[in-house]
Amino acid sequence: MINLADLEAAIRTALPVSHLEIEDQSSGCGESYAIVLVSEAFDGKNTLSRHRFVNDLLKAQIAQMHAFSQKTFTPKQYEDYLAKQC
């Protein structure tokens, strides 16, 4: 089982984070997480490259989960994403 604090620490230690949302989708069991991650480290990378990067970064944690989903944005993309939500 992975706890939210350990997952957050692993992400924040590995790359600059502008915004991070982590949702435990397994009712507190730590088996299924969804994240929204905004980082300038994603500049110039396509979605597949970003997801591979995050999957590699969190390989040990993901191996202990049942499910993991992610949305990754550059700061500018996240700004545009939020503007469309209104």
N, CA, C and O atoms as a CHARMM CRD file, in Angstrom:
* protein
*
  344
    1    1 MET  N      0.83900  -1.18400   0.00000 PROA 1      0.00000
    2    1 MET  CA     0.00000   0.00000   0.00000 PROA 1      0.00000
    3    1 MET  C      0.88900   1.25500   0.00000 PROA 1      0.00000
    4    1 MET  O      1.89900   1.32100   0.70100 PROA 1      0.00000
    5    2 ILE  N      0.49500   2.21400  -0.78100 PROA 2      0.00000
    6    2 ILE  CA     1.19700   3.49100  -0.87200 PROA 2      0.00000
    7    2 ILE  C      0.35800   4.55300  -0.17500 PROA 2      0.00000
    8    2 ILE  O     -0.85400   4.62200  -0.38100 PROA 2      0.00000
    9    3 ASN  N      0.99000   5.37500   0.64400 PROA 3      0.00000
   10    3 ASN  CA     0.20000   6.45400   1.22700 PROA 3      0.00000
   11    3 ASN  C      0.42600   7.74500   0.43900 PROA 3      0.00000
   12    3 ASN  O      1.43100   7.90900  -0.25300 PROA 3      0.00000
   13    4 LEU  N     -0.50900   8.62100   0.56300 PROA 4      0.00000
   14    4 LEU  CA    -0.52300   9.85100  -0.20500 PROA 4      0.00000
   15    4 LEU  C      0.72100  10.70400   0.04500 PROA 4      0.00000
   16    4 LEU  O      1.28300  11.26200  -0.89700 PROA 4      0.00000
   17    5 ALA  N      1.15000  10.81000   1.27800 PROA 5      0.00000
   18    5 ALA  CA     2.31300  11.62900   1.62500 PROA 5      0.00000
   19    5 ALA  C      3.58600  11.11000   0.95700 PROA 5      0.00000
   20    5 ALA  O      4.40100  11.90300   0.48700 PROA 5      0.00000
   21    6 ASP  N      3.76300   9.80800   0.91100 PROA 6      0.00000
   22    6 ASP  CA     4.95000   9.22600   0.27100 PROA 6      0.00000
   23    6 ASP  C      4.92500   9.45800  -1.23700 PROA 6      0.00000
   24    6 ASP  O      5.95700   9.73700  -1.84700 PROA 6      0.00000
   25    7 LEU  N      3.75000   9.34300  -1.82900 PROA 7      0.00000
   26    7 LEU  CA     3.60100   9.57400  -3.26100 PROA 7      0.00000
   27    7 LEU  C      3.91300  11.03800  -3.59100 PROA 7      0.00000
   28    7 LEU  O      4.63000  11.32900  -4.54800 PROA 7      0.00000
   29    8 GLU  N      3.37300  11.93500  -2.79900 PROA 8      0.00000
   30    8 GLU  CA     3.61900  13.36000  -3.01300 PROA 8      0.00000
   31    8 GLU  C      5.10500  13.68300  -2.85300 PROA 8      0.00000
   32    8 GLU  O      5.66600  14.42400  -3.66100 PROA 8      0.00000
   33    9 ALA  N      5.74000  13.13900  -1.83000 PROA 9      0.00000
   34    9 ALA  CA     7.16100  13.39500  -1.59200 PROA 9      0.00000
   35    9 ALA  C      8.01300  12.89000  -2.76200 PROA 9      0.00000
   36    9 ALA  O      8.96100  13.56000  -3.17100 PROA 9      0.00000
   37   10 ALA  N      7.68500  11.73600  -3.28900 PROA 10     0.00000
   38   10 ALA  CA     8.43900  11.18000  -4.41800 PROA 10     0.00000
   39   10 ALA  C      8.35000  12.09100  -5.63600 PROA 10     0.00000
   40   10 ALA  O      9.33900  12.28500  -6.34300 PROA 10     0.00000
   41   11 ILE  N      7.17500  12.64700  -5.88100 PROA 11     0.00000
   42   11 ILE  CA     6.98000  13.54200  -7.02300 PROA 11     0.00000
   43   11 ILE  C      7.70800  14.86000  -6.80600 PROA 11     0.00000
   44   11 ILE  O      8.44700  15.31700  -7.67800 PROA 11     0.00000
   45   12 ARG  N      7.50200  15.46600  -5.65100 PROA 12     0.00000
   46   12 ARG  CA     8.08000  16.79800  -5.38200 PROA 12     0.00000
   47   12 ARG  C      9.60800  16.76100  -5.28300 PROA 12     0.00000
   48   12 ARG  O     10.26900  17.76100  -5.56100 PROA 12     0.00000
   49   13 THR  N     10.16100  15.63500  -4.89600 PROA 13     0.00000
   50   13 THR  CA    11.61300  15.49500  -4.79900 PROA 13     0.00000
   51   13 THR  C     12.24100  15.38500  -6.18400 PROA 13     0.00000
   52   13 THR  O     13.37400  15.82100  -6.38500 PROA 13     0.00000
   53   14 ALA  N     11.52300  14.81300  -7.12800 PROA 14     0.00000
   54   14 ALA  CA    12.09400  14.49400  -8.43000 PROA 14     0.00000
   55   14 ALA  C     12.00400  15.60800  -9.47200 PROA 14     0.00000
   56   14 ALA  O     12.81300  15.65200 -10.39800 PROA 14     0.00000
   57   15 LEU  N     11.03000  16.50700  -9.33000 PROA 15     0.00000
   58   15 LEU  CA    10.89700  17.54900 -10.34000 PROA 15     0.00000
   59   15 LEU  C     10.22900  18.78600  -9.76800 PROA 15     0.00000
   60   15 LEU  O      9.55000  18.71400  -8.74400 PROA 15     0.00000
   61   16 PRO  N     10.42400  19.93700 -10.43800 PROA 16     0.00000
   62   16 PRO  CA     9.77700  21.16100  -9.97100 PROA 16     0.00000
   63   16 PRO  C      8.26800  21.07600 -10.21000 PROA 16     0.00000
   64   16 PRO  O      7.82600  20.78700 -11.32200 PROA 16     0.00000
   65   17 VAL  N      7.49900  21.32300  -9.18000 PROA 17     0.00000
   66   17 VAL  CA     6.04700  21.18400  -9.27100 PROA 17     0.00000
   67   17 VAL  C      5.39400  22.55200  -9.11000 PROA 17     0.00000
   68   17 VAL  O      5.61200  23.24400  -8.11500 PROA 17     0.00000
   69   18 SER  N      4.58600  22.93300 -10.10500 PROA 18     0.00000
   70   18 SER  CA     3.81300  24.17700 -10.01900 PROA 18     0.00000
   71   18 SER  C      2.47900  23.92400  -9.33300 PROA 18     0.00000
   72   18 SER  O      1.97600  24.76100  -8.58300 PROA 18     0.00000
   73   19 HSD  N      1.91500  22.74300  -9.60800 PROA 19     0.00000
   74   19 HSD  CA     0.61500  22.37500  -9.04000 PROA 19     0.00000
   75   19 HSD  C      0.54800  20.85800  -9.00000 PROA 19     0.00000
   76   19 HSD  O      1.00100  20.18200  -9.92400 PROA 19     0.00000
   77   20 LEU  N     -0.01900  20.33000  -7.92500 PROA 20     0.00000
   78   20 LEU  CA    -0.14400  18.88500  -7.78200 PROA 20     0.00000
   79   20 LEU  C     -1.43300  18.54900  -7.05100 PROA 20     0.00000
   80   20 LEU  O     -1.68600  19.04900  -5.95500 PROA 20     0.00000
   81   21 GLU  N     -2.23300  17.71000  -7.65700 PROA 21     0.00000
   82   21 GLU  CA    -3.42600  17.15400  -7.00500 PROA 21     0.00000
   83   21 GLU  C     -3.25700  15.64700  -7.00300 PROA 21     0.00000
   84   21 GLU  O     -2.94000  15.04600  -8.03000 PROA 21     0.00000
   85   22 ILE  N     -3.46900  15.04800  -5.85900 PROA 22     0.00000
   86   22 ILE  CA    -3.42000  13.59000  -5.76100 PROA 22     0.00000
   87   22 ILE  C     -4.72300  13.13100  -5.14100 PROA 22     0.00000
   88   22 ILE  O     -5.10400  13.59100  -4.06400 PROA 22     0.00000
   89   23 GLU  N     -5.39800  12.23300  -5.81500 PROA 23     0.00000
   90   23 GLU  CA    -6.66800  11.71400  -5.30800 PROA 23     0.00000
   91   23 GLU  C     -6.56300  10.20700  -5.10700 PROA 23     0.00000
   92   23 GLU  O     -6.26400   9.45900  -6.03800 PROA 23     0.00000
   93   24 ASP  N     -6.81400   9.78100  -3.88000 PROA 24     0.00000
   94   24 ASP  CA    -6.88500   8.34500  -3.59300 PROA 24     0.00000
   95   24 ASP  C     -8.27600   7.88600  -4.01100 PROA 24     0.00000
   96   24 ASP  O     -9.26700   8.22700  -3.36500 PROA 24     0.00000
   97   25 GLN  N     -8.34700   7.12500  -5.07400 PROA 25     0.00000
   98   25 GLN  CA    -9.63200   6.68400  -5.61300 PROA 25     0.00000
   99   25 GLN  C    -10.05700   5.32800  -5.06300 PROA 25     0.00000
  100   25 GLN  O    -11.00100   4.71300  -5.55900 PROA 25     0.00000
  101   26 SER  N     -9.34800   4.87100  -4.03000 PROA 26     0.00000
  102   26 SER  CA    -9.66200   3.56400  -3.45400 PROA 26     0.00000
  103   26 SER  C    -10.17800   3.69100  -2.03100 PROA 26     0.00000
  104   26 SER  O     -9.97600   2.79200  -1.21400 PROA 26     0.00000
  105   27 SER  N    -10.83700   4.79200  -1.73100 PROA 27     0.00000
  106   27 SER  CA   -11.43400   5.02000  -0.40900 PROA 27     0.00000
  107   27 SER  C    -10.42900   4.88400   0.72900 PROA 27     0.00000
  108   27 SER  O    -10.74400   4.32500   1.78000 PROA 27     0.00000
  109   28 GLY  N     -9.23900   5.38900   0.51900 PROA 28     0.00000
  110   28 GLY  CA    -8.23600   5.36600   1.57800 PROA 28     0.00000
  111   28 GLY  C     -7.37800   4.12200   1.64100 PROA 28     0.00000
  112   28 GLY  O     -6.52500   4.00600   2.52100 PROA 28     0.00000
  113   29 CYS  N     -7.58600   3.18600   0.72400 PROA 29     0.00000
  114   29 CYS  CA    -6.81500   1.93800   0.73300 PROA 29     0.00000
  115   29 CYS  C     -5.41600   2.10000   0.14200 PROA 29     0.00000
  116   29 CYS  O     -4.54300   1.26600   0.38100 PROA 29     0.00000
  117   30 GLY  N     -5.19900   3.16100  -0.62100 PROA 30     0.00000
  118   30 GLY  CA    -3.89500   3.38100  -1.22500 PROA 30     0.00000
  119   30 GLY  C     -3.59700   2.48700  -2.40400 PROA 30     0.00000
  120   30 GLY  O     -2.43300   2.26800  -2.73900 PROA 30     0.00000
  121   31 GLU  N     -4.64200   1.96100  -3.04400 PROA 31     0.00000
  122   31 GLU  CA    -4.43800   1.04400  -4.17300 PROA 31     0.00000
  123   31 GLU  C     -4.68600   1.68500  -5.52800 PROA 31     0.00000
  124   31 GLU  O     -4.30200   1.13300  -6.55900 PROA 31     0.00000
  125   32 SER  N     -5.33000   2.85600  -5.53200 PROA 32     0.00000
  126   32 SER  CA    -5.66300   3.50200  -6.79600 PROA 32     0.00000
  127   32 SER  C     -5.55500   5.01900  -6.63900 PROA 32     0.00000
  128   32 SER  O     -6.24300   5.62800  -5.82000 PROA 32     0.00000
  129   33 TYR  N     -4.67900   5.60500  -7.44100 PROA 33     0.00000
  130   33 TYR  CA    -4.46800   7.04400  -7.36600 PROA 33     0.00000
  131   33 TYR  C     -4.63300   7.69100  -8.73900 PROA 33     0.00000
  132   33 TYR  O     -4.33400   7.09600  -9.77400 PROA 33     0.00000
  133   34 ALA  N     -5.11700   8.92400  -8.71100 PROA 34     0.00000
  134   34 ALA  CA    -5.16400   9.76700  -9.89900 PROA 34     0.00000
  135   34 ALA  C     -4.44100  11.05700  -9.54700 PROA 34     0.00000
  136   34 ALA  O     -4.65500  11.62700  -8.47700 PROA 34     0.00000
  137   35 ILE  N     -3.58700  11.51200 -10.45200 PROA 35     0.00000
  138   35 ILE  CA    -2.86700  12.74900 -10.18200 PROA 35     0.00000
  139   35 ILE  C     -3.05800  13.75300 -11.31300 PROA 35     0.00000
  140   35 ILE  O     -3.26300  13.38700 -12.47100 PROA 35     0.00000
  141   36 VAL  N     -2.98600  15.01900 -10.94500 PROA 36     0.00000
  142   36 VAL  CA    -2.86800  16.12400 -11.90200 PROA 36     0.00000
  143   36 VAL  C     -1.54900  16.78800 -11.52600 PROA 36     0.00000
  144   36 VAL  O     -1.37300  17.27000 -10.40700 PROA 36     0.00000
  145   37 LEU  N     -0.63600  16.80300 -12.47800 PROA 37     0.00000
  146   37 LEU  CA     0.71100  17.28100 -12.21400 PROA 37     0.00000
  147   37 LEU  C      1.08300  18.36600 -13.22200 PROA 37     0.00000
  148   37 LEU  O      1.02500  18.15600 -14.43400 PROA 37     0.00000
  149   38 VAL  N      1.46400  19.52300 -12.70000 PROA 38     0.00000
  150   38 VAL  CA     1.87100  20.64500 -13.54500 PROA 38     0.00000
  151   38 VAL  C      3.34000  20.94000 -13.23000 PROA 38     0.00000
  152   38 VAL  O      3.70900  21.18100 -12.08100 PROA 38     0.00000
  153   39 SER  N      4.16900  20.91400 -14.27900 PROA 39     0.00000
  154   39 SER  CA     5.59300  21.15900 -14.07600 PROA 39     0.00000
  155   39 SER  C      6.22600  21.76100 -15.31900 PROA 39     0.00000
  156   39 SER  O      5.88100  21.40800 -16.44700 PROA 39     0.00000
  157   40 GLU  N      7.15000  22.66700 -15.09400 PROA 40     0.00000
  158   40 GLU  CA     7.90500  23.23000 -16.20900 PROA 40     0.00000
  159   40 GLU  C      8.82500  22.19200 -16.82700 PROA 40     0.00000
  160   40 GLU  O      9.31000  22.38100 -17.94300 PROA 40     0.00000
  161   41 ALA  N      9.07200  21.10000 -16.12000 PROA 41     0.00000
  162   41 ALA  CA     9.89700  20.01100 -16.65300 PROA 41     0.00000
  163   41 ALA  C      9.24100  19.35800 -17.87100 PROA 41     0.00000
  164   41 ALA  O      9.90700  18.64900 -18.62500 PROA 41     0.00000
  165   42 PHE  N      7.94900  19.59100 -18.06600 PROA 42     0.00000
  166   42 PHE  CA     7.23000  18.99500 -19.19000 PROA 42     0.00000
  167   42 PHE  C      7.31000  19.83500 -20.46600 PROA 42     0.00000
  168   42 PHE  O      6.85000  19.39600 -21.52000 PROA 42     0.00000
  169   43 ASP  N      7.88500  21.03100 -20.38500 PROA 43     0.00000
  170   43 ASP  CA     8.02100  21.87300 -21.57200 PROA 43     0.00000
  171   43 ASP  C      8.75300  21.10900 -22.67700 PROA 43     0.00000
  172   43 ASP  O      9.81200  20.52500 -22.44800 PROA 43     0.00000
  173   44 GLY  N      8.17500  21.12500 -23.87100 PROA 44     0.00000
  174   44 GLY  CA     8.80600  20.47300 -25.01600 PROA 44     0.00000
  175   44 GLY  C      8.60200  18.97800 -25.09500 PROA 44     0.00000
  176   44 GLY  O      9.09100  18.34200 -26.02800 PROA 44     0.00000
  177   45 LYS  N      7.88300  18.38900 -24.12800 PROA 45     0.00000
  178   45 LYS  CA     7.61600  16.93900 -24.15300 PROA 45     0.00000
  179   45 LYS  C      6.15100  16.71100 -24.52000 PROA 45     0.00000
  180   45 LYS  O      5.26600  17.44400 -24.07800 PROA 45     0.00000
  181   46 ASN  N      5.91100  15.68400 -25.33600 PROA 46     0.00000
  182   46 ASN  CA     4.51800  15.35300 -25.64900 PROA 46     0.00000
  183   46 ASN  C      3.91600  14.53000 -24.51100 PROA 46     0.00000
  184   46 ASN  O      4.62000  14.12700 -23.58500 PROA 46     0.00000
  185   47 THR  N      2.63300  14.29000 -24.58900 PROA 47     0.00000
  186   47 THR  CA     1.92100  13.59500 -23.50500 PROA 47     0.00000
  187   47 THR  C      2.51900  12.22400 -23.21700 PROA 47     0.00000
  188   47 THR  O      2.71400  11.87000 -22.05400 PROA 47     0.00000
  189   48 LEU  N      2.81100  11.45400 -24.24700 PROA 48     0.00000
  190   48 LEU  CA     3.37400  10.11700 -24.04600 PROA 48     0.00000
  191   48 LEU  C      4.72100  10.19500 -23.32100 PROA 48     0.00000
  192   48 LEU  O      4.98000   9.40700 -22.41200 PROA 48     0.00000
  193   49 SER  N      5.57200  11.13300 -23.71500 PROA 49     0.00000
  194   49 SER  CA     6.87700  11.29900 -23.05200 PROA 49     0.00000
  195   49 SER  C      6.71000  11.67700 -21.58500 PROA 49     0.00000
  196   49 SER  O      7.44400  11.19400 -20.72200 PROA 49     0.00000
  197   50 ARG  N      5.74800  12.53500 -21.31300 PROA 50     0.00000
  198   50 ARG  CA     5.48900  12.95300 -19.92300 PROA 50     0.00000
  199   50 ARG  C      5.04000  11.76500 -19.08400 PROA 50     0.00000
  200   50 ARG  O      5.53300  11.55400 -17.97600 PROA 50     0.00000
  201   51 HSD  N      4.10100  10.99200 -19.62000 PROA 51     0.00000
  202   51 HSD  CA     3.57100   9.85000 -18.87500 PROA 51     0.00000
  203   51 HSD  C      4.65100   8.80300 -18.64200 PROA 51     0.00000
  204   51 HSD  O      4.73500   8.22700 -17.55700 PROA 51     0.00000
  205   52 ARG  N      5.46900   8.55400 -19.64400 PROA 52     0.00000
  206   52 ARG  CA     6.57300   7.60400 -19.46300 PROA 52     0.00000
  207   52 ARG  C      7.53800   8.10500 -18.38900 PROA 52     0.00000
  208   52 ARG  O      8.02100   7.32800 -17.56600 PROA 52     0.00000
  209   53 PHE  N      7.81300   9.40600 -18.40700 PROA 53     0.00000
  210   53 PHE  CA     8.70800  10.01100 -17.42000 PROA 53     0.00000
  211   53 PHE  C      8.16000   9.80400 -16.00900 PROA 53     0.00000
  212   53 PHE  O      8.88500   9.36800 -15.11600 PROA 53     0.00000
  213   54 VAL  N      6.88300  10.11700 -15.81200 PROA 54     0.00000
  214   54 VAL  CA     6.25100   9.97600 -14.49600 PROA 54     0.00000
  215   54 VAL  C      6.18800   8.50100 -14.09500 PROA 54     0.00000
  216   54 VAL  O      6.46800   8.16300 -12.94500 PROA 54     0.00000
  217   55 ASN  N      5.82100   7.62200 -15.03300 PROA 55     0.00000
  218   55 ASN  CA     5.76000   6.18800 -14.72400 PROA 55     0.00000
  219   55 ASN  C      7.12800   5.66700 -14.28700 PROA 55     0.00000
  220   55 ASN  O      7.22400   4.87100 -13.35300 PROA 55     0.00000
  221   56 ASP  N      8.18000   6.11500 -14.96100 PROA 56     0.00000
  222   56 ASP  CA     9.53100   5.69200 -14.60500 PROA 56     0.00000
  223   56 ASP  C      9.92700   6.24600 -13.23600 PROA 56     0.00000
  224   56 ASP  O     10.51700   5.54500 -12.41400 PROA 56     0.00000
  225   57 LEU  N      9.59500   7.49900 -13.01200 PROA 57     0.00000
  226   57 LEU  CA     9.88200   8.17300 -11.75200 PROA 57     0.00000
  227   57 LEU  C      9.22000   7.45600 -10.56700 PROA 57     0.00000
  228   57 LEU  O      9.81600   7.32700  -9.49800 PROA 57     0.00000
  229   58 LEU  N      7.99500   6.99800 -10.77200 PROA 58     0.00000
  230   58 LEU  CA     7.20200   6.38300  -9.69900 PROA 58     0.00000
  231   58 LEU  C      7.09200   4.86100  -9.83900 PROA 58     0.00000
  232   58 LEU  O      6.15300   4.25300  -9.32600 PROA 58     0.00000
  233   59 LYS  N      8.04100   4.26100 -10.52200 PROA 59     0.00000
  234   59 LYS  CA     7.99000   2.82100 -10.80800 PROA 59     0.00000
  235   59 LYS  C      7.75000   1.97000  -9.55900 PROA 59     0.00000
  236   59 LYS  O      6.90600   1.07400  -9.57100 PROA 59     0.00000
  237   60 ALA  N      8.48800   2.24900  -8.48900 PROA 60     0.00000
  238   60 ALA  CA     8.35900   1.45200  -7.26100 PROA 60     0.00000
  239   60 ALA  C      6.98400   1.63200  -6.62300 PROA 60     0.00000
  240   60 ALA  O      6.39700   0.67500  -6.11900 PROA 60     0.00000
  241   61 GLN  N      6.47300   2.86000  -6.64800 PROA 61     0.00000
  242   61 GLN  CA     5.16700   3.12500  -6.04700 PROA 61     0.00000
  243   61 GLN  C      4.03600   2.52100  -6.89000 PROA 61     0.00000
  244   61 GLN  O      3.10900   1.91500  -6.35300 PROA 61     0.00000
  245   62 ILE  N      4.12000   2.69100  -8.19600 PROA 62     0.00000
  246   62 ILE  CA     3.07200   2.18100  -9.08800 PROA 62     0.00000
  247   62 ILE  C      2.98800   0.65600  -9.01300 PROA 62     0.00000
  248   62 ILE  O      1.90500   0.08500  -9.13700 PROA 62     0.00000
  249   63 ALA  N      4.11700   0.00700  -8.81400 PROA 63     0.00000
  250   63 ALA  CA     4.13500  -1.46000  -8.71700 PROA 63     0.00000
  251   63 ALA  C      3.29400  -1.96400  -7.54300 PROA 63     0.00000
  252   63 ALA  O      2.84800  -3.11200  -7.54500 PROA 63     0.00000
  253   64 GLN  N      3.07800  -1.10600  -6.54200 PROA 64     0.00000
  254   64 GLN  CA     2.30200  -1.50600  -5.37500 PROA 64     0.00000
  255   64 GLN  C      0.83300  -1.10000  -5.47100 PROA 64     0.00000
  256   64 GLN  O      0.05600  -1.34900  -4.55000 PROA 64     0.00000
  257   65 MET  N      0.45500  -0.47600  -6.58600 PROA 65     0.00000
  258   65 MET  CA    -0.92500  -0.01200  -6.76100 PROA 65     0.00000
  259   65 MET  C     -1.70200  -0.92900  -7.68400 PROA 65     0.00000
  260   65 MET  O     -1.13500  -1.69600  -8.46200 PROA 65     0.00000
  261   66 HSD  N     -2.99900  -0.82800  -7.57400 PROA 66     0.00000
  262   66 HSD  CA    -3.87600  -1.52800  -8.50500 PROA 66     0.00000
  263   66 HSD  C     -4.08500  -0.68200  -9.75800 PROA 66     0.00000
  264   66 HSD  O     -4.13400  -1.20900 -10.86900 PROA 66     0.00000
  265   67 ALA  N     -4.20900   0.64400  -9.57100 PROA 67     0.00000
  266   67 ALA  CA    -4.44800   1.53400 -10.70900 PROA 67     0.00000
  267   67 ALA  C     -3.79600   2.89600 -10.45900 PROA 67     0.00000
  268   67 ALA  O     -3.71700   3.36800  -9.32500 PROA 67     0.00000
  269   68 PHE  N     -3.33100   3.51400 -11.55200 PROA 68     0.00000
  270   68 PHE  CA    -2.71000   4.82600 -11.48100 PROA 68     0.00000
  271   68 PHE  C     -3.03800   5.58100 -12.76100 PROA 68     0.00000
  272   68 PHE  O     -2.78900   5.09200 -13.86300 PROA 68     0.00000
  273   69 SER  N     -3.59700   6.77500 -12.60500 PROA 69     0.00000
  274   69 SER  CA    -3.85900   7.60100 -13.79000 PROA 69     0.00000
  275   69 SER  C     -3.25700   8.97300 -13.56700 PROA 69     0.00000
  276   69 SER  O     -3.10100   9.42700 -12.43400 PROA 69     0.00000
  277   70 GLN  N     -2.92100   9.62200 -14.66900 PROA 70     0.00000
  278   70 GLN  CA    -2.26300  10.90900 -14.56200 PROA 70     0.00000
  279   70 GLN  C     -2.68800  11.85400 -15.67400 PROA 70     0.00000
  280   70 GLN  O     -2.96100  11.44900 -16.80400 PROA 70     0.00000
  281   71 LYS  N     -2.73300  13.12700 -15.30800 PROA 71     0.00000
  282   71 LYS  CA    -2.88300  14.21600 -16.26200 PROA 71     0.00000
  283   71 LYS  C     -1.67500  15.09900 -16.03000 PROA 71     0.00000
  284   71 LYS  O     -1.41200  15.51800 -14.90300 PROA 71     0.00000
  285   72 THR  N     -0.94100  15.38200 -17.09000 PROA 72     0.00000
  286   72 THR  CA     0.27400  16.18200 -16.96400 PROA 72     0.00000
  287   72 THR  C      0.17200  17.41500 -17.85400 PROA 72     0.00000
  288   72 THR  O     -0.27000  17.33900 -19.00000 PROA 72     0.00000
  289   73 PHE  N      0.58600  18.54100 -17.30900 PROA 73     0.00000
  290   73 PHE  CA     0.50100  19.80500 -18.02000 PROA 73     0.00000
  291   73 PHE  C      1.76800  20.63400 -17.79400 PROA 73     0.00000
  292   73 PHE  O      2.43800  20.50400 -16.77000 PROA 73     0.00000
  293   74 THR  N      2.07700  21.48000 -18.76500 PROA 74     0.00000
  294   74 THR  CA     3.03900  22.55900 -18.51400 PROA 74     0.00000
  295   74 THR  C      2.24100  23.65000 -17.80300 PROA 74     0.00000
  296   74 THR  O      1.01100  23.62300 -17.84400 PROA 74     0.00000
  297   75 PRO  N      2.89700  24.60000 -17.15900 PROA 75     0.00000
  298   75 PRO  CA     2.14200  25.68100 -16.50800 PROA 75     0.00000
  299   75 PRO  C      1.20100  26.42100 -17.47400 PROA 75     0.00000
  300   75 PRO  O      0.07200  26.74400 -17.10500 PROA 75     0.00000
  301   76 LYS  N      1.65200  26.68900 -18.69500 PROA 76     0.00000
  302   76 LYS  CA     0.82900  27.39300 -19.67800 PROA 76     0.00000
  303   76 LYS  C     -0.37400  26.53400 -20.08300 PROA 76     0.00000
  304   76 LYS  O     -1.48900  27.04600 -20.18400 PROA 76     0.00000
  305   77 GLN  N     -0.16300  25.25500 -20.31200 PROA 77     0.00000
  306   77 GLN  CA    -1.26500  24.35800 -20.67700 PROA 77     0.00000
  307   77 GLN  C     -2.29200  24.27600 -19.55400 PROA 77     0.00000
  308   77 GLN  O     -3.49500  24.22600 -19.81100 PROA 77     0.00000
  309   78 TYR  N     -1.81900  24.26300 -18.30800 PROA 78     0.00000
  310   78 TYR  CA    -2.74000  24.17900 -17.17300 PROA 78     0.00000
  311   78 TYR  C     -3.57100  25.44800 -17.05700 PROA 78     0.00000
  312   78 TYR  O     -4.76100  25.39600 -16.74800 PROA 78     0.00000
  313   79 GLU  N     -2.93600  26.58300 -17.30800 PROA 79     0.00000
  314   79 GLU  CA    -3.63800  27.86000 -17.31800 PROA 79     0.00000
  315   79 GLU  C     -4.76200  27.82000 -18.37100 PROA 79     0.00000
  316   79 GLU  O     -5.89000  28.22600 -18.09400 PROA 79     0.00000
  317   80 ASP  N     -4.44500  27.33500 -19.56500 PROA 80     0.00000
  318   80 ASP  CA    -5.43900  27.22100 -20.63500 PROA 80     0.00000
  319   80 ASP  C     -6.54500  26.22800 -20.26200 PROA 80     0.00000
  320   80 ASP  O     -7.72400  26.46800 -20.52200 PROA 80     0.00000
  321   81 TYR  N     -6.14500  25.11300 -19.64900 PROA 81     0.00000
  322   81 TYR  CA    -7.10400  24.08800 -19.20500 PROA 81     0.00000
  323   81 TYR  C     -8.10200  24.66000 -18.20000 PROA 81     0.00000
  324   81 TYR  O     -9.30500  24.42100 -18.30100 PROA 81     0.00000
  325   82 LEU  N     -7.58400  25.42300 -17.22200 PROA 82     0.00000
  326   82 LEU  CA    -8.45500  26.02500 -16.21900 PROA 82     0.00000
  327   82 LEU  C     -9.38700  27.04900 -16.83100 PROA 82     0.00000
  328   82 LEU  O    -10.54500  27.14900 -16.42700 PROA 82     0.00000
  329   83 ALA  N     -8.90700  27.80800 -17.79300 PROA 83     0.00000
  330   83 ALA  CA    -9.72000  28.82600 -18.45600 PROA 83     0.00000
  331   83 ALA  C    -10.90600  28.18400 -19.18700 PROA 83     0.00000
  332   83 ALA  O    -11.98800  28.76700 -19.25600 PROA 83     0.00000
  333   84 LYS  N    -10.69700  27.00000 -19.72400 PROA 84     0.00000
  334   84 LYS  CA   -11.77500  26.30300 -20.44600 PROA 84     0.00000
  335   84 LYS  C    -12.80100  25.69100 -19.50600 PROA 84     0.00000
  336   84 LYS  O    -13.91200  25.37200 -19.92900 PROA 84     0.00000
  337   85 GLN  N    -12.44300  25.52100 -18.22500 PROA 85     0.00000
  338   85 GLN  CA   -13.36000  24.90000 -17.24500 PROA 85     0.00000
  339   85 GLN  C    -14.44600  25.85900 -16.77800 PROA 85     0.00000
  340   85 GLN  O    -15.44500  25.42100 -16.20800 PROA 85     0.00000
  341   86 CYS  N    -14.27300  27.15300 -17.00700 PROA 86     0.00000
  342   86 CYS  CA   -15.23200  28.15400 -16.52800 PROA 86     0.00000
  343   86 CYS  C    -16.44800  28.25000 -17.42800 PROA 86     0.00000
  344   86 CYS  O    -17.35000  29.04600 -17.16400 PROA 86     0.00000
